[in-house]
């Protein structure tokens, strides 16, 4: 079959470009050889295979339509569909065959030569191209609380510096100056259109590109030639990290620690110790999963949280906070890449595990300490303390006091459903119950009864507190008992 007929097949069946209800009545099953659930597709392909090219197939198809007006509609729609599938000639294939940077046509000529190689190799985000060529970025929505502002609001200052490095400076071409002027509000400032959400509505806003305070007159074309100290200082200044702290933090931990510091200071609502320590436990788990098996034995408790099965209720606040952290990490990585990696890029796939981190939050809220989930005096515990000390060293006393006071969510500490607490106790006692013969049978039943009594006591205590109208937990009463 002539492959040029495939666009005709797609257009007749219907796609994003062509939806022809007029020819839906035509049956292609009669031409099918194999039959089955996809007989109409098989039949259409068999029917098309008898023609030498698209024009002959379309002429024969139009003979099956009697109404002249419908014929004109189908004729135009099919040729338009074929045109959409026609590939424009380009030079990208040269990169995959010779590994050389091709001559970029059209708008992509605005990109500096040094950015092309990392862009083609996938080492630099395509958002760089969107900002340079289109002055437009479509931000990603994640699993978050849609009643709160978008998680991308937290990372906006990082993006503004990135936009400034891309769009401000003497390297601008005349066309880009015109595009920037059209997007401005009558001043010399430059703006980027950001598409994001407001609650569940897609919104567009103009975000100003900001010039870094580290050095004036930076040019994108020569940014890669700037000294390492300048590029590093731009990154640190953007995230609000003092230069003197670098020596105290290992190279392979610096970027994620700096991003975490930025997130703690700027996230809304304010992360608590529980959120921060759970995030660091996830980093420890990811880091040690890549080491020899001897070290993995220290992660058994965390592995249980990571592969935990069963229905777990999503905490929207926790999800929103960690979505903010991921947004900050994404745009920090983009900035680091644009600055030619003044900081070592971490292995991103191992930095965050949603299942593990959310489960760790639940455990820590119950009073379990992070060290309890790690083997005492192991490398895992040492790494956690190292990350913890590094993060705290970047915090001011007021921030440390603030996150300490918000260590537990009020609603969680006052009430949990009976079946939920019971399952949590059973989760921790699984190994002991399975390994001790004395707890089998009658003993196991007795243990479960004690768990239920314990959980009932917690609920009763909450009710007693709720009777006091001035108690802080009163405002959470509705949420907890719904």
C-alpha atoms as one frame of an Amber mdcrd trajectory, in Angstrom:
protein
   0.000   0.000   0.000   1.201   3.498  -0.861   2.050   5.191   2.456   0.778
   8.496   1.048  -2.717   7.040   1.509  -2.373   6.839   5.306  -3.356  10.524
   5.828  -6.514   9.794   3.809  -7.264   6.860   6.108  -6.783   9.010   9.220
  -8.955  11.794   7.815 -11.803   9.461   6.871 -11.772   7.776  10.276 -11.601
  11.164  12.016  -8.825  12.904  13.915  -7.980  16.213  15.593  -8.084  18.020
  12.247 -10.959  16.375  10.398 -14.286  15.122  11.761 -16.582  14.286   8.866
 -19.982  13.239  10.151 -21.226  13.283   6.544 -19.426  10.035   5.648 -20.005
   8.214   8.913 -22.742   6.187   7.242 -20.261   4.556   4.864 -19.447   0.996
   5.896 -15.913  -0.323   5.401 -16.401  -3.673   7.118 -17.452  -5.278   3.827
 -13.895  -4.818   2.530 -12.266  -6.332   5.628 -10.164  -9.489   5.264  -9.607
 -10.322   8.935 -12.831  -9.057  10.528 -12.970  -8.730  14.296 -13.373  -5.656
  16.506 -11.399  -3.422  14.121 -12.974  -4.615  10.902 -13.917  -1.062   9.862
 -10.258   0.050  10.008  -9.012  -3.101   8.295 -11.695  -2.705   5.626 -10.801
   0.929   4.962  -7.102   0.072   4.602  -7.953  -2.765   2.206 -10.189  -0.451
   0.167  -7.518   2.249  -0.017  -4.800  -0.201  -1.080  -6.324  -0.529  -4.545
  -5.496   3.117  -5.386  -2.171   4.478  -6.579  -2.428   7.747  -4.646  -4.648
  10.010  -2.475  -6.290  11.841  -5.406  -7.695   8.641  -6.946  -9.005   7.454
  -3.565 -10.771  10.765  -2.864 -12.377  10.815  -6.353 -13.749   7.304  -5.834
 -14.987   8.216  -2.340 -16.849  11.279  -3.635 -18.742   9.057  -6.094 -20.448
   7.474  -3.071 -21.855  10.856  -1.966 -24.923  12.117  -3.838 -25.376  15.636
  -2.463 -23.168  18.197  -4.285 -22.809  20.423  -1.200 -21.646  17.466   0.891
 -19.171  16.515  -1.823 -17.536  19.937  -1.685 -17.263  19.795   2.130 -15.711
  16.318   2.097 -13.343  17.211  -0.755 -11.970  20.302   1.025 -11.759  18.573
   4.421  -9.819  15.560   3.119  -7.277  17.639   1.213  -6.866  19.883   4.271
  -6.291  16.771   6.410  -3.663  15.454   4.007  -1.896  18.824   4.098  -1.702
  18.739   7.913   0.181  15.434   7.773   2.756  16.670   5.272   6.140  17.046
   6.974   8.147  20.162   6.311  11.745  19.674   5.271  14.173  20.273   8.121
  17.731  19.706   9.230  17.114  17.927  12.536  17.870  14.522  11.005  21.465
  15.657  10.461  21.945  15.834  14.211  21.006  12.185  14.708  23.255  11.000
  11.899  26.316  13.224  12.315  25.872  14.643  15.855  26.578  18.111  14.495
  24.425  21.130  15.219  22.378  21.921  12.090  21.707  25.382  10.732  18.488
  26.477  12.414  15.929  28.034  10.090  13.346  30.735  10.790  12.622  31.875
  14.353  15.143  29.476  15.912  17.921  31.673  14.574  17.262  33.822  17.652
  18.888  31.122  19.794  22.582  31.535  20.604  24.774  28.919  18.984  25.971
  27.469  22.291  22.407  26.592  23.393  21.654  24.416  20.366  23.748  21.390
  21.330  22.295  20.962  24.856  18.784  21.624  23.514  19.142  18.951  20.833
  20.583  16.484  23.370  17.690  17.081  25.774  19.972  18.568  28.419  18.183
  21.912  28.344  14.449  22.398  28.735  12.316  23.320  25.727  10.929  26.207
  27.808  14.138  28.042  26.844  13.002  27.936  23.218   9.449  28.980  24.142
  10.672  32.035  26.026  13.230  33.105  23.423  11.089  32.615  20.342   7.500
  33.043  21.565   7.835  34.946  24.861   5.279  32.440  26.130   5.290  29.541
  28.621   2.542  27.034  29.434   3.035  26.027  33.079   2.276  22.518  34.250
  -0.559  21.868  36.700   0.098  19.100  39.206  -1.844  17.254  41.884  -2.629
  20.157  44.183  -5.378  21.924  46.105  -7.219  23.833  43.393  -8.819  26.128
  45.942  -5.353  27.545  46.702  -3.187  29.621  44.342  -1.267  27.614  41.761
   1.868  25.898  43.044   3.764  27.712  40.274   3.322  30.997  42.144   6.071
  29.919  44.554   8.653  29.496  41.784   7.766  32.699  39.916  10.813  34.711
  41.169  13.093  31.951  39.842  11.406  32.115  36.442  11.679  35.905  36.358
  15.478  35.719  36.666  15.584  33.031  33.978  13.427  35.223  31.700  15.785
  38.138  32.339  18.845  36.139  31.308  17.083  35.074  28.118  15.404  38.300
  27.034  17.329  41.210  28.525  20.681  42.372  27.190  22.374  43.622  24.073
  22.125  40.323  22.217  18.485  40.880  21.265  17.683  40.903  17.571  15.432
  43.556  16.089  12.542  41.110  15.724  12.727  40.116  19.369  12.797  43.743
  20.436   9.589  44.296  18.502   7.958  41.219  20.034   9.011  42.305  23.521
   7.683  45.818  22.925   4.302  44.440  21.888   4.106  42.423  25.097   5.052
  45.358  27.297   2.829  47.948  28.925   4.291  50.941  27.156   7.669  50.826
  28.918  11.029  49.317  28.052  10.325  46.366  30.320  10.044  42.880  28.847
   7.275  40.419  29.686   6.550  36.730  29.188   3.038  35.319  28.858   2.462
  32.596  31.443  -0.490  30.236  31.099  -1.489  28.809  34.454  -4.626  28.094
  36.467  -6.742  30.136  38.842  -8.777  27.553  40.719 -10.002  25.435  37.758
  -9.831  28.182  35.134  -7.007  28.580  32.624  -5.519  32.073  32.921  -2.908
  34.117  31.090  -0.749  36.696  32.844   2.240  38.804  31.833   5.274  38.232
  34.044   8.123  40.709  34.009  11.639  39.549  33.156  14.052  40.684  35.888
  17.732  41.420  35.438  20.030  39.736  37.934  21.741  41.979  40.476  24.977
  39.994  40.356  26.379  41.566  37.203  25.078  44.174  34.786  25.210  43.810
  31.025  25.086  40.023  30.911  24.553  38.734  27.382  22.981  35.396  26.604
  25.332  34.841  23.669  28.359  34.960  25.965  26.795  33.685  29.188  28.645
  30.397  28.921  31.956  32.300  28.896  31.274  34.011  32.235  33.438  32.816
  35.169  32.063  29.954  37.219  31.890  32.227  40.261  29.559  34.663  38.451
  27.219  31.949  37.181  27.158  30.314  40.622  26.431  33.624  42.335  23.470
  34.252  40.020  21.977  30.916  41.063  22.615  31.449  44.783  21.320  35.013
  44.690  18.105  33.846  42.996  17.443  31.239  45.682  18.563  33.518  48.529
  21.485  31.344  49.630  24.654  32.878  51.184  27.894  31.946  49.416  29.726
  31.094  52.621  27.589  28.021  53.266  28.861  26.092  50.224  31.828  24.421
  51.934  29.634  22.925  54.630  27.421  21.011  52.154  28.633  18.160  49.889
  28.575  18.964  46.167  26.029  16.279  45.284  23.543  17.616  47.869  23.829
  21.339  47.301  21.190  21.961  44.653  18.367  20.032  46.344  19.215  21.553
  49.737  19.161  25.089  48.303  15.833  24.419  46.577  14.412  23.040  49.832
  15.549  26.162  51.683  13.860  28.382  49.091  10.676  26.297  49.328  10.527
  26.491  53.133  10.825  30.276  53.097   8.398  30.949  50.227   5.809  28.164
  50.249   2.214  28.856  51.222   0.940  27.359  53.463   4.100  27.205  55.574
   5.745  23.734  55.610   6.201  22.229  59.064   8.949  19.998  60.415   6.868
  16.973  59.471   6.786  18.008  55.805  10.483  18.899  55.718  11.782  15.776
  57.475   9.561  13.536  55.298  10.983  15.171  52.183  14.535  14.591  53.433
  13.737  10.957  54.241  12.653  10.569  50.623  15.977  12.010  49.476  17.868
   9.577  51.722  15.922   6.652  50.318  16.547   7.712  46.724  20.238   8.316
  47.360  20.874   4.936  49.017  18.839   2.965  46.478  21.715   3.507  44.064
  24.403   2.165  46.430  25.461  -1.477  46.981  23.001  -3.903  48.558  24.763
  -3.797  51.937  23.524  -0.244  52.461  19.988  -0.973  51.266  19.344  -3.113
  54.349  19.214   0.122  56.367  16.173   1.239  54.372  13.743  -1.559  55.219
  11.355   0.686  57.151  11.349   3.315  54.411  10.866   0.646  51.753   7.720
  -0.524  53.540   6.370   3.016  53.320   7.394   3.286  49.677   5.569   0.098
  48.591   2.708   0.424  51.043  -0.507  -0.908  49.574  -4.121  -0.225  50.324
  -6.292   2.813  50.071  -4.650   5.970  51.428  -6.655   9.172  51.665  -5.002
  12.059  49.837  -4.104  15.016  52.035  -4.613  18.018  49.764  -2.443  20.322
  51.860   0.507  17.918  51.775   0.085  17.360  48.043  -0.019  21.111  47.431
   3.125  21.749  49.462   5.129  19.079  47.666   3.839  20.267  44.281   5.275
  23.676  45.159   8.616  22.033  45.977   8.611  20.170  42.659   7.847  23.396
  40.783  10.748  25.135  42.547  13.036  22.201  41.718  11.997  22.152  38.053
  12.701  25.820  37.452  15.892  25.743  39.527  17.146  22.910  37.308  16.225
  24.955  34.220  18.115  27.957  35.609  21.114  25.798  36.518  21.127  24.346
  32.993  20.977  27.799  31.386  23.924  28.856  33.563  25.919  25.847  32.273
  25.548  23.903  35.529  27.506  25.849  38.159  26.042  23.310  40.626  26.135
  19.550  40.196  22.771  18.339  38.910  21.233  15.630  41.107  19.749  12.383
  39.870  16.223  13.765  39.689  14.444  10.419  39.351  15.636   9.455  42.849
  14.971  12.757  44.575  11.267  12.359  45.213   8.851   9.466  45.693   5.293
  10.629  46.323   4.139   7.384  47.939   7.075   7.318  50.338   6.945  11.001
  51.291   3.176  11.076  51.866   3.374   7.883  53.953   6.269   9.351  55.954
   4.158  12.423  56.731   1.462  10.166  58.176   3.974   8.311  60.325   5.680
  11.451  61.660   2.330  13.034  62.493   1.671  10.067  64.735   4.746  10.926
  66.796   7.268   8.634  65.098  10.679  10.333  64.837  12.592  10.301  61.536
  15.494   8.454  63.168  13.116   5.637  64.160  12.512   4.914  60.482  16.273
   4.521  59.932  18.731   2.002  61.340  20.627   3.569  64.252  24.222   4.661
  63.491  23.816   3.622  59.837  24.915   5.628  56.829  21.244   6.355  56.155
  20.861   8.049  59.544  24.114   9.973  59.056  22.942  11.169  55.624  19.600
  12.276  57.048  21.302  14.258  59.819  23.642  15.782  57.250  20.708  16.941
  55.116  18.823  18.136  58.190  21.774  20.168  59.487  22.396  21.628  56.027
  18.799  22.809  55.669  18.677  24.266  59.189  21.976  26.065  58.652  20.335
  28.025  55.826  17.376  29.087  57.957  17.020  32.151  60.113  15.950  31.717
  63.735  12.508  33.146  62.984  11.913  30.562  60.233  13.119  27.695  62.435
  10.787  28.838  65.215   7.899  29.138  62.785   8.245  25.639  61.353   8.771
  24.179  64.824   5.512  25.675  66.054   3.663  24.237  63.092   5.067  20.733
  63.471   1.732  18.991  63.301  -1.496  19.695  61.498  -4.098  20.606  64.161
  -6.840  18.512  62.658  -4.638  15.429  62.414  -3.418  15.491  65.998  -6.925
  15.830  67.383  -8.750  13.158  65.460  -8.269  10.222  63.167 -10.898   7.662
  62.184 -10.858   4.485  64.270 -10.200   2.176  61.330  -7.353   4.389  60.109
  -5.493   4.392  63.438  -6.047   0.659  63.779  -4.501   0.031  60.368  -1.524
   2.225  61.243  -0.866   0.285  64.454  -1.224  -2.998  62.594   1.239  -1.769
  59.961   3.946  -1.179  62.569   3.251  -4.418  64.411   3.023  -6.669  61.335
   6.541  -8.086  61.695   6.244  -8.668  65.433   2.864 -10.399  65.155   4.025
 -12.624  62.310   7.278 -13.512  64.053   5.936 -14.275  67.538   3.926 -17.465
  67.976   2.542 -16.250  71.309   0.683 -13.443  69.557  -1.087 -15.727  67.082
  -4.696 -16.701  67.473  -6.121 -15.410  70.723  -3.131 -13.114  71.354  -3.507
 -11.445  67.990  -7.181 -10.840  68.589  -6.410  -9.323  71.984  -3.801  -7.030
  70.446  -6.290  -5.767  67.880  -8.878  -5.168  70.600  -6.373  -3.042  72.538
  -5.678  -1.050  69.379  -9.345  -0.293  68.906  -9.674   0.791  72.528  -6.659
   3.069  72.153  -8.058   4.698  69.011 -11.437   5.158  70.686  -9.734   6.996
  73.543  -8.127   9.442  71.121 -11.466  10.290  69.560 -13.122  10.767  72.929
 -10.348  13.117  74.045 -10.901  15.216  70.944 -14.619  15.499  71.701 -13.840
  16.608  75.212 -11.563  19.357  73.935 -14.092  20.446  71.346 -16.611  21.290
  74.067 -14.411  24.224  75.015 -15.389  26.964  72.546 -12.101  28.820  73.030
  -9.925  25.795  72.284  -7.931  26.076  69.006  -9.260  22.732  67.816 -12.810
  24.099  67.689 -12.329  25.615  64.253 -11.326  22.198  62.858 -14.332  20.380
  64.286 -16.408  20.538  61.122 -13.585  19.334  58.876 -12.603  16.450  61.132
 -16.059  14.977  61.672 -17.412  15.322  58.125
